[in-house]
């Protein structure tokens, strides 16, 4: 998977009301964006996507934001159930999202 495709897919999905997240690559990037935007510390020793989502989700559910974009990403994440698969590209996408803190439309 080319990381730019996951980033573009998430950006496009934020433009639609009925969009759904479709893969762990998008999920990894989305979790990174949300964690970065809400100043959630990066989790340590994550080895699967389910654990990553659970650890970040537990922290962002307790925070509020006025950002429509972040709220849209959170709603996309709420409807997505990842598989445990986690690879180097997903880790890279999470880190990219964390550093980006905002996706570009």
Buried (B, 14 or more C-beta within 10 A) or exposed (E): EEBEEBBBBBBEBBEEEEBEBEBBBBBBBBBBBBBBBBEBEBBEEBEBBBBBBEBBBEBBEEEEEEBEBBBBBBBBBEEBEBEEEBEEBBBBBBBBBBEBBEBEE
